[in-house]
Every structure is written in C-alpha cells, then in structure tokens.
Amino acid sequence: MKYFWILTLVVLASCTNTEIPETPSTFNPEENKKDSYEGMSKKEAIELHIRRELSISADQPLDYEIYEANCDGDDSLDAIITVNLLDRAVDEAIASENVAKRAAIGYMGRYNFIIYRDGFTGKMGSAKPIASSPKAKLKVSFENIRSEKQKDILVDYRILNAAYRNFYTITNGRPEQTNQVKLFDALGTPEAAAFYIAYEPGMISSAKDIVSYVGKFENPTFANPDDVYTYDLDVTKTDVLKERWFFNPETMKYYLKLD
C-alpha cells in the first residue's frame, strides 16, 4: 500500500480578485495601530477588532457570530468569530457594473472571514478569508480529532451549489489549516452527490483519520436559486468509502491515502 502526498485545495483565483480596501476615508490609520483593548468588555473588544481588521467604519453594521470551545488544551474557552461581508460584496458588484454576473455566482470572493480569540490571553488574531459565497454564512463546529485534550475547528462554506469543510487546529496560538473535504456537489441537479464525514481511529498516528463515505440524501429542487445557499442537507452514511485522510504530525497536515 502506498501513501501519496496530496493536500486538497479549491482553486478560486477567478473569484478572489476583489481586494478589500485597507484604509477607507472614515478610518484613522494611527488609531488602527493601537492594539490595546483595556477597559473594554469582551463584546466591545471583539467588535473593535473586527472593524480594525476588515476596515469597517463605526457607522457600518457588523454581521458576526461567536462560536466557543477549548481549542488549545489550556482549559479556557476560546472562540472562533465568523464575519460576513455580503453588503460589501453587493456594493463592490454595483461599483464594478457587473451586478448580474456577480450575483449569478453568489458574489463569490473574500467576503467571509474567521478570527481566532485565545480564551486565556484574550488576544485575537488576524482575519482569515474563506473564499466562498457570502450569501451563505460560515458554519463552525468542533471535534476532538487531533487530540482528546483540545477541539479542532471545522468551518463549512458554500461555493455555488457545492459545500466544503475546512479543518483547523491551533498551533502556536493560531489556527492552521490541516485539511479540506467536500460535503456535497451539484445540489439540485441530476448530478448531485453528497458525502458523510466520519472521524475514525488513526491508522498512522494518534490523531483520528478523516473519512468520507458516499452519502444517501434527498435531492432538493429550488424555486428560488438563492435557496441553495441556506439549504441544510440531511446526509445518511452508506458503507461506500469515498476517501480516507491520515494525519502527519511532522507537517501538521492531512494526506489522502490511496491503495
């Protein structure tokens, strides 16, 4: 049996050419350099950090959610903060005079972000873009995959009528991506396929393997094309193995196992 080094990537170059403005006219770059959140509540600090990271002025609303779990093994409750910038995506599409084209692909681009907050120190990291459609907000869940002492971070996102899951583990105080799998594809079409993701005892290391099985599901029809971005698909596991991924602790990455 051979093991081939394959790390999945979704190529989105054609969808990620929209740059996020660094310093809007309403932003003071000197104030933006200040990192202290002393005297602020947790909510106030998070919201100010989001505005600084993503250049969102004080008069603009924020669309964010907080998911908490012990992600680094120190018994404190850490957080993954998701930020959705659909309004910015629409505004930039209007400015580009390509609204219809951009809307047809769900305003694909760098408009969904995650931010990690260390529960012990209160420090927050940089905003990481998840290239995807902002019509679908990111969904975060947690699993004990690499270790029973800490949770790994699972981030689900949509690209047109397909869905993917990114896996992250906390290393040196920041989330590092370890793998990516497809959850479903071509939903609502005759070619639709879905997969059940399981976490099974590792064959190579103490970390669990990530295993994808062909899933059984009811293929929906959408009267409104935008419904594909919010539809929750119920997938049942079958015995048909699609792929198995094993963890390499030396590189802190998952690799596809091929016979």
Contacts in CASP RR format, 6 or more apart in sequence:
PFRMAT RR
TARGET T0000
AUTHOR 0000-0000-0000
METHOD contacts of the structure
MODEL  1
MKYFWILTLVVLASCTNTEIPETPSTFNPEENKKDSYEGMSKKEAIELHI
RRELSISADQPLDYEIYEANCDGDDSLDAIITVNLLDRAVDEAIASENVA
KRAAIGYMGRYNFIIYRDGFTGKMGSAKPIASSPKAKLKVSFENIRSEKQ
KDILVDYRILNAAYRNFYTITNGRPEQTNQVKLFDALGTPEAAAFYIAYE
PGMISSAKDIVSYVGKFENPTFANPDDVYTYDLDVTKTDVLKERWFFNPE
TMKYYLKLD
1 257 0 8 1.000
1 259 0 8 1.000
2 258 0 8 1.000
2 259 0 8 1.000
3 246 0 8 1.000
3 255 0 8 1.000
3 257 0 8 1.000
3 258 0 8 1.000
4 255 0 8 1.000
4 256 0 8 1.000
4 258 0 8 1.000
5 255 0 8 1.000
6 255 0 8 1.000
6 256 0 8 1.000
6 258 0 8 1.000
7 179 0 8 1.000
7 253 0 8 1.000
7 254 0 8 1.000
7 255 0 8 1.000
8 179 0 8 1.000
8 180 0 8 1.000
8 181 0 8 1.000
8 256 0 8 1.000
9 180 0 8 1.000
10 131 0 8 1.000
10 159 0 8 1.000
10 164 0 8 1.000
10 180 0 8 1.000
12 108 0 8 1.000
12 109 0 8 1.000
12 131 0 8 1.000
12 159 0 8 1.000
15 105 0 8 1.000
15 108 0 8 1.000
15 109 0 8 1.000
15 131 0 8 1.000
16 108 0 8 1.000
16 109 0 8 1.000
16 110 0 8 1.000
16 129 0 8 1.000
16 131 0 8 1.000
18 89 0 8 1.000
18 92 0 8 1.000
18 109 0 8 1.000
18 110 0 8 1.000
20 54 0 8 1.000
20 55 0 8 1.000
20 88 0 8 1.000
20 110 0 8 1.000
21 55 0 8 1.000
22 55 0 8 1.000
23 29 0 8 1.000
23 32 0 8 1.000
23 55 0 8 1.000
24 55 0 8 1.000
24 57 0 8 1.000
26 57 0 8 1.000
26 58 0 8 1.000
26 59 0 8 1.000
27 55 0 8 1.000
27 57 0 8 1.000
32 52 0 8 1.000
37 44 0 8 1.000
37 45 0 8 1.000
37 48 0 8 1.000
37 49 0 8 1.000
40 48 0 8 1.000
45 122 0 8 1.000
45 124 0 8 1.000
46 64 0 8 1.000
46 66 0 8 1.000
46 81 0 8 1.000
46 117 0 8 1.000
46 124 0 8 1.000
47 62 0 8 1.000
47 64 0 8 1.000
49 115 0 8 1.000
49 124 0 8 1.000
49 125 0 8 1.000
50 56 0 8 1.000
50 62 0 8 1.000
50 64 0 8 1.000
50 81 0 8 1.000
50 83 0 8 1.000
50 115 0 8 1.000
50 127 0 8 1.000
51 57 0 8 1.000
51 58 0 8 1.000
51 62 0 8 1.000
53 113 0 8 1.000
53 115 0 8 1.000
53 126 0 8 1.000
53 127 0 8 1.000
54 83 0 8 1.000
54 85 0 8 1.000
54 113 0 8 1.000
54 127 0 8 1.000
56 62 0 8 1.000
60 87 0 8 1.000
61 87 0 8 1.000
62 83 0 8 1.000
63 83 0 8 1.000
63 84 0 8 1.000
63 85 0 8 1.000
63 86 0 8 1.000
63 87 0 8 1.000
63 137 0 8 1.000
64 81 0 8 1.000
64 82 0 8 1.000
64 83 0 8 1.000
64 84 0 8 1.000
65 81 0 8 1.000
65 82 0 8 1.000
65 137 0 8 1.000
65 140 0 8 1.000
66 79 0 8 1.000
66 80 0 8 1.000
66 81 0 8 1.000
67 79 0 8 1.000
67 80 0 8 1.000
67 81 0 8 1.000
67 82 0 8 1.000
67 140 0 8 1.000
67 141 0 8 1.000
67 142 0 8 1.000
68 77 0 8 1.000
68 78 0 8 1.000
68 79 0 8 1.000
68 80 0 8 1.000
69 77 0 8 1.000
69 78 0 8 1.000
69 80 0 8 1.000
69 142 0 8 1.000
69 151 0 8 1.000
69 153 0 8 1.000
70 76 0 8 1.000
70 77 0 8 1.000
70 78 0 8 1.000
70 150 0 8 1.000
70 151 0 8 1.000
71 78 0 8 1.000
71 80 0 8 1.000
71 116 0 8 1.000
71 142 0 8 1.000
71 150 0 8 1.000
71 151 0 8 1.000
71 152 0 8 1.000
71 153 0 8 1.000
71 170 0 8 1.000
71 175 0 8 1.000
72 78 0 8 1.000
72 118 0 8 1.000
72 120 0 8 1.000
72 150 0 8 1.000
72 170 0 8 1.000
72 173 0 8 1.000
73 147 0 8 1.000
73 149 0 8 1.000
73 150 0 8 1.000
74 120 0 8 1.000
76 118 0 8 1.000
76 119 0 8 1.000
76 120 0 8 1.000
77 119 0 8 1.000
78 116 0 8 1.000
78 117 0 8 1.000
78 118 0 8 1.000
78 119 0 8 1.000
78 170 0 8 1.000
79 116 0 8 1.000
79 117 0 8 1.000
79 119 0 8 1.000
80 114 0 8 1.000
80 115 0 8 1.000
80 116 0 8 1.000
80 117 0 8 1.000
80 140 0 8 1.000
80 153 0 8 1.000
80 155 0 8 1.000
80 175 0 8 1.000
81 114 0 8 1.000
81 115 0 8 1.000
81 116 0 8 1.000
81 117 0 8 1.000
81 124 0 8 1.000
82 112 0 8 1.000
82 113 0 8 1.000
82 114 0 8 1.000
82 137 0 8 1.000
82 138 0 8 1.000
82 140 0 8 1.000
82 155 0 8 1.000
83 112 0 8 1.000
83 113 0 8 1.000
83 114 0 8 1.000
83 115 0 8 1.000
83 127 0 8 1.000
84 111 0 8 1.000
84 112 0 8 1.000
84 134 0 8 1.000
84 137 0 8 1.000
84 138 0 8 1.000
85 111 0 8 1.000
85 112 0 8 1.000
85 113 0 8 1.000
85 134 0 8 1.000
86 107 0 8 1.000
86 111 0 8 1.000
86 134 0 8 1.000
86 135 0 8 1.000
88 111 0 8 1.000
89 102 0 8 1.000
89 107 0 8 1.000
89 109 0 8 1.000
89 111 0 8 1.000
89 134 0 8 1.000
90 99 0 8 1.000
90 107 0 8 1.000
93 99 0 8 1.000
93 102 0 8 1.000
93 103 0 8 1.000
93 107 0 8 1.000
96 102 0 8 1.000
102 108 0 8 1.000
105 133 0 8 1.000
105 160 0 8 1.000
106 133 0 8 1.000
106 134 0 8 1.000
106 135 0 8 1.000
106 160 0 8 1.000
106 229 0 8 1.000
107 133 0 8 1.000
107 134 0 8 1.000
107 135 0 8 1.000
108 131 0 8 1.000
108 132 0 8 1.000
108 133 0 8 1.000
108 159 0 8 1.000
108 160 0 8 1.000
109 129 0 8 1.000
109 131 0 8 1.000
109 132 0 8 1.000
109 133 0 8 1.000
109 134 0 8 1.000
110 129 0 8 1.000
110 131 0 8 1.000
111 132 0 8 1.000
111 134 0 8 1.000
112 129 0 8 1.000
112 130 0 8 1.000
112 131 0 8 1.000
112 132 0 8 1.000
112 134 0 8 1.000
112 137 0 8 1.000
112 138 0 8 1.000
112 157 0 8 1.000
113 127 0 8 1.000
113 128 0 8 1.000
113 129 0 8 1.000
113 130 0 8 1.000
114 127 0 8 1.000
114 128 0 8 1.000
114 130 0 8 1.000
114 138 0 8 1.000
114 140 0 8 1.000
114 155 0 8 1.000
114 175 0 8 1.000
115 124 0 8 1.000
115 125 0 8 1.000
115 126 0 8 1.000
115 127 0 8 1.000
115 128 0 8 1.000
116 124 0 8 1.000
116 125 0 8 1.000
116 170 0 8 1.000
116 173 0 8 1.000
116 174 0 8 1.000
116 175 0 8 1.000
117 123 0 8 1.000
117 124 0 8 1.000
117 125 0 8 1.000
118 124 0 8 1.000
118 173 0 8 1.000
125 174 0 8 1.000
128 175 0 8 1.000
130 138 0 8 1.000
130 155 0 8 1.000
130 157 0 8 1.000
130 166 0 8 1.000
132 138 0 8 1.000
132 157 0 8 1.000
132 158 0 8 1.000
132 159 0 8 1.000
132 164 0 8 1.000
133 157 0 8 1.000
133 158 0 8 1.000
133 159 0 8 1.000
133 160 0 8 1.000
133 229 0 8 1.000
135 158 0 8 1.000
135 226 0 8 1.000
135 229 0 8 1.000
135 230 0 8 1.000
136 157 0 8 1.000
136 158 0 8 1.000
136 229 0 8 1.000
136 230 0 8 1.000
138 155 0 8 1.000
138 156 0 8 1.000
138 157 0 8 1.000
139 155 0 8 1.000
139 156 0 8 1.000
139 157 0 8 1.000
140 153 0 8 1.000
140 154 0 8 1.000
140 155 0 8 1.000
140 156 0 8 1.000
141 154 0 8 1.000
141 156 0 8 1.000
142 151 0 8 1.000
142 152 0 8 1.000
142 153 0 8 1.000
142 154 0 8 1.000
143 151 0 8 1.000
143 152 0 8 1.000
143 154 0 8 1.000
143 199 0 8 1.000
144 150 0 8 1.000
144 151 0 8 1.000
144 152 0 8 1.000
144 208 0 8 1.000
145 152 0 8 1.000
145 167 0 8 1.000
145 169 0 8 1.000
145 199 0 8 1.000
145 207 0 8 1.000
145 208 0 8 1.000
145 210 0 8 1.000
146 152 0 8 1.000
146 169 0 8 1.000
146 178 0 8 1.000
146 207 0 8 1.000
146 208 0 8 1.000
146 247 0 8 1.000
147 206 0 8 1.000
147 207 0 8 1.000
150 169 0 8 1.000
150 170 0 8 1.000
152 167 0 8 1.000
152 168 0 8 1.000
152 169 0 8 1.000
152 178 0 8 1.000
153 167 0 8 1.000
153 168 0 8 1.000
153 169 0 8 1.000
153 170 0 8 1.000
153 175 0 8 1.000
154 165 0 8 1.000
154 166 0 8 1.000
154 167 0 8 1.000
154 168 0 8 1.000
155 165 0 8 1.000
155 166 0 8 1.000
155 168 0 8 1.000
156 163 0 8 1.000
156 164 0 8 1.000
156 165 0 8 1.000
156 183 0 8 1.000
157 163 0 8 1.000
157 164 0 8 1.000
157 166 0 8 1.000
158 164 0 8 1.000
158 228 0 8 1.000
158 229 0 8 1.000
160 228 0 8 1.000
161 185 0 8 1.000
161 186 0 8 1.000
161 187 0 8 1.000
161 188 0 8 1.000
161 189 0 8 1.000
161 228 0 8 1.000
162 182 0 8 1.000
162 183 0 8 1.000
162 184 0 8 1.000
162 185 0 8 1.000
162 186 0 8 1.000
162 187 0 8 1.000
163 182 0 8 1.000
163 183 0 8 1.000
163 184 0 8 1.000
163 187 0 8 1.000
163 233 0 8 1.000
164 180 0 8 1.000
164 181 0 8 1.000
164 182 0 8 1.000
164 183 0 8 1.000
165 180 0 8 1.000
165 181 0 8 1.000
165 182 0 8 1.000
165 183 0 8 1.000
165 197 0 8 1.000
166 177 0 8 1.000
166 179 0 8 1.000
166 180 0 8 1.000
167 177 0 8 1.000
167 178 0 8 1.000
167 179 0 8 1.000
167 180 0 8 1.000
167 181 0 8 1.000
167 210 0 8 1.000
167 254 0 8 1.000
168 175 0 8 1.000
168 176 0 8 1.000
168 177 0 8 1.000
168 178 0 8 1.000
169 175 0 8 1.000
169 176 0 8 1.000
169 178 0 8 1.000
169 252 0 8 1.000
170 176 0 8 1.000
171 252 0 8 1.000
176 252 0 8 1.000
178 247 0 8 1.000
178 252 0 8 1.000
178 253 0 8 1.000
178 254 0 8 1.000
179 210 0 8 1.000
179 245 0 8 1.000
179 253 0 8 1.000
179 254 0 8 1.000
181 195 0 8 1.000
181 197 0 8 1.000
181 210 0 8 1.000
181 212 0 8 1.000
181 243 0 8 1.000
181 245 0 8 1.000
182 195 0 8 1.000
182 212 0 8 1.000
183 194 0 8 1.000
183 195 0 8 1.000
183 197 0 8 1.000
183 233 0 8 1.000
183 235 0 8 1.000
184 192 0 8 1.000
184 193 0 8 1.000
184 194 0 8 1.000
184 195 0 8 1.000
184 217 0 8 1.000
184 233 0 8 1.000
184 235 0 8 1.000
185 191 0 8 1.000
185 192 0 8 1.000
185 193 0 8 1.000
185 194 0 8 1.000
186 192 0 8 1.000
186 193 0 8 1.000
187 194 0 8 1.000
187 219 0 8 1.000
187 220 0 8 1.000
187 228 0 8 1.000
187 231 0 8 1.000
187 233 0 8 1.000
188 219 0 8 1.000
188 220 0 8 1.000
188 221 0 8 1.000
188 222 0 8 1.000
188 228 0 8 1.000
189 219 0 8 1.000
192 217 0 8 1.000
192 219 0 8 1.000
193 214 0 8 1.000
194 215 0 8 1.000
194 216 0 8 1.000
194 217 0 8 1.000
194 233 0 8 1.000
194 235 0 8 1.000
195 212 0 8 1.000
195 213 0 8 1.000
195 214 0 8 1.000
195 215 0 8 1.000
195 235 0 8 1.000
195 242 0 8 1.000
196 212 0 8 1.000
196 213 0 8 1.000
196 214 0 8 1.000
196 215 0 8 1.000
196 235 0 8 1.000
196 236 0 8 1.000
196 237 0 8 1.000
196 238 0 8 1.000
197 210 0 8 1.000
197 211 0 8 1.000
197 212 0 8 1.000
197 213 0 8 1.000
198 210 0 8 1.000
198 211 0 8 1.000
198 212 0 8 1.000
198 213 0 8 1.000
198 237 0 8 1.000
199 208 0 8 1.000
199 209 0 8 1.000
199 210 0 8 1.000
199 211 0 8 1.000
200 208 0 8 1.000
200 209 0 8 1.000
200 211 0 8 1.000
201 208 0 8 1.000
201 209 0 8 1.000
202 208 0 8 1.000
202 209 0 8 1.000
202 246 0 8 1.000
202 247 0 8 1.000
203 209 0 8 1.000
203 244 0 8 1.000
203 246 0 8 1.000
203 257 0 8 1.000
204 246 0 8 1.000
204 247 0 8 1.000
204 248 0 8 1.000
205 246 0 8 1.000
205 247 0 8 1.000
205 248 0 8 1.000
205 249 0 8 1.000
207 247 0 8 1.000
207 249 0 8 1.000
208 247 0 8 1.000
209 244 0 8 1.000
209 245 0 8 1.000
209 246 0 8 1.000
209 247 0 8 1.000
209 257 0 8 1.000
210 244 0 8 1.000
210 245 0 8 1.000
210 254 0 8 1.000
211 241 0 8 1.000
211 243 0 8 1.000
211 244 0 8 1.000
211 245 0 8 1.000
212 241 0 8 1.000
212 242 0 8 1.000
212 243 0 8 1.000
212 244 0 8 1.000
212 245 0 8 1.000
213 237 0 8 1.000
213 238 0 8 1.000
213 239 0 8 1.000
213 240 0 8 1.000
213 241 0 8 1.000
213 242 0 8 1.000
214 238 0 8 1.000
214 240 0 8 1.000
214 241 0 8 1.000
214 242 0 8 1.000
215 235 0 8 1.000
215 236 0 8 1.000
215 237 0 8 1.000
215 238 0 8 1.000
215 240 0 8 1.000
216 235 0 8 1.000
216 236 0 8 1.000
216 237 0 8 1.000
216 238 0 8 1.000
217 233 0 8 1.000
217 234 0 8 1.000
217 235 0 8 1.000
217 236 0 8 1.000
218 234 0 8 1.000
220 231 0 8 1.000
220 233 0 8 1.000
222 228 0 8 1.000
222 231 0 8 1.000
243 256 0 8 1.000
243 257 0 8 1.000
244 256 0 8 1.000
244 257 0 8 1.000
245 254 0 8 1.000
245 255 0 8 1.000
245 256 0 8 1.000
245 257 0 8 1.000
246 254 0 8 1.000
246 255 0 8 1.000
246 257 0 8 1.000
247 253 0 8 1.000
247 254 0 8 1.000
247 255 0 8 1.000
248 254 0 8 1.000
248 255 0 8 1.000
END
